Amino acid sequence: MKKLLLFSVVITLLLNSCSTTNYNSKQPIYKSSPVNPNSGIHINPNAQTEREYQALLKTYKPETAEVLNSLLNDSSNSPNVSISIENKSTCNMVLTISGNNYFKKIPIGINKIGSAMVPKNQNYNLSGMLCNSVYQKTKFVSNSFSINLSN
């Protein structure tokens, strides 16, 4: 079962990285935004996340090769492990991974997979906005893992 899951993650990452990426193929669905009581100005977390996502896309360098090498090869002696996040929602997102001497923001488009290599045996905070919902989790990372997010 573990090999099947590993194989499907590898194939998905490989196909995802080889395809032509059009992150703007769907427009995010915006829900009504809350109003800041001090200024009366509408606050739209989706718009803020979308701006950050678009800005980050210009400079972000994916670690697809490193993640695939980690998953395909015996990486038990490696000091790093992979984290893969699949965005199955209708909104683009920016996932922040932070830990001891580690900080990274990963743009993850609609129905796309984002991944990162992180030092193992550490606690990491994973956080981001997903269609007006806050995702936040603290996880001790000792081996590679995958997360599926949806709205």
N, C-alpha and C positions, 0 to 999 in steps of 0.2 A: 504494500500500500504506500509506504514511504517512497519507494522507487517510482511508483506511478505518479505520485504528487510531484516529486522532483522532476520527473520527465516532462510533465505537463507545464510546470512553471518554466522550465528551460525552453521548451518549444514556444510557449507564449512570449517569453522575453525575446527569443530569436526572431520570431515573426513580427513582433512589435517593432523591433529595432531595424528590420529590413524593409518594412513598408514605408511608403511615402507618408509622412506625418503631416496631417492637416488638423491642427489643434482648433481651428475655427470652423469645423464642419457643422457644429451645432451651436446655437446660441444658448447661453445659460438661461434657465428659467428663474426669473426674479419674483420673489414674493414681496408683499408690501413691507416697507422698511419701517423700523421704529423711529420715533421722533426724539431728538435730544431735548429734554425738558428745559435745559438752560438756554438754548439758542433757538429752539423751534425748527431747527434744520433736520431734514430727514437723513438718517444714517442707514446706508445700505452696505452691509458686510459683504454681499456678493460682489458689488462694484469694486470695493476696496481689494478683495481677494483677486478679482479679475485683473485689476491694474498691476498688482504685485506679480501675478502669474505671467502676464505679457512682458513685463520688464525682466523677470527672471529668465524667461525663455531665450532672451538675446544673449545671455552670458553663460547659461548652464551647460556643463559638459557631462553627459550621462556616463555612467560607469558600467555599461552593458557588458563589455569584454571581461572585466574583472569579476563581475557577478557570475557570468556564465562559466568562467574558469573555476570559480569557487564551487559552483554547484556540480560541475561535471567531474572535477578532479577530487581526489581525496584531500580535503582541506583541514583535516583534524589537527595537523601540526601548524597550521597557519594562524597568525595572530589576529586575523580579521575574519568576519563572517558577513553574509549578505542579509539585507532586509529588503523585501519586495512588497510593494503596496499596489493593489489594483483598485482603480477608481471606477466603480460601476454606477456612479451617480450621473445626474444630468448637469453637473457643474464642474468646471475646472477647479483645481485646488492647489494649494502650496502646502506641502508637509514639512514641518520643521522637526529635525532630529537633533537633540542636544544631550550631551553627556559630559563626562569628565574630560576636559581638553578636546571636545568634539562639538562642532556646530555645522549643520548643513540644512539648506532649504532646497526642496525638490519640487519642481513644477510637475503636476500630474494631470494630464488632460482627461476629458470625458472618455470613458472606456479605454483608458491607457494604463500601463504599468510603469511605476517609478521604482527605482532601486538604488541602494547605496551599500558600500562596503564600510563596516564600522569595526573598531577594535572590540574583540570579544571579552566576555566576563566583566561587563560593566552595566550599570543602570543607564537607561536612556529615556528621555521624555520625548514622546511623539505627539505632535499637536498640529492642528490646522482647522480651517473653516471649510465645511462641505455643505453647500446649499443652505446657508443660514443656521447650520448646526455646528457646534464646536466638537471636534474630535480631540480627545486628550487621553493619553495612556502612558504609564510608566512601566517599563519592562526591563527585566534583567536579561541581557542577551548573552547566551553562551553558544548557541548554534544558529545557523541560518533559519529564517522563518519568513512567512508570507502573511499579509493581511488583505482582506477584501473589504472595501468600504462602499456603501451604497446609501441612498437617501430614502 
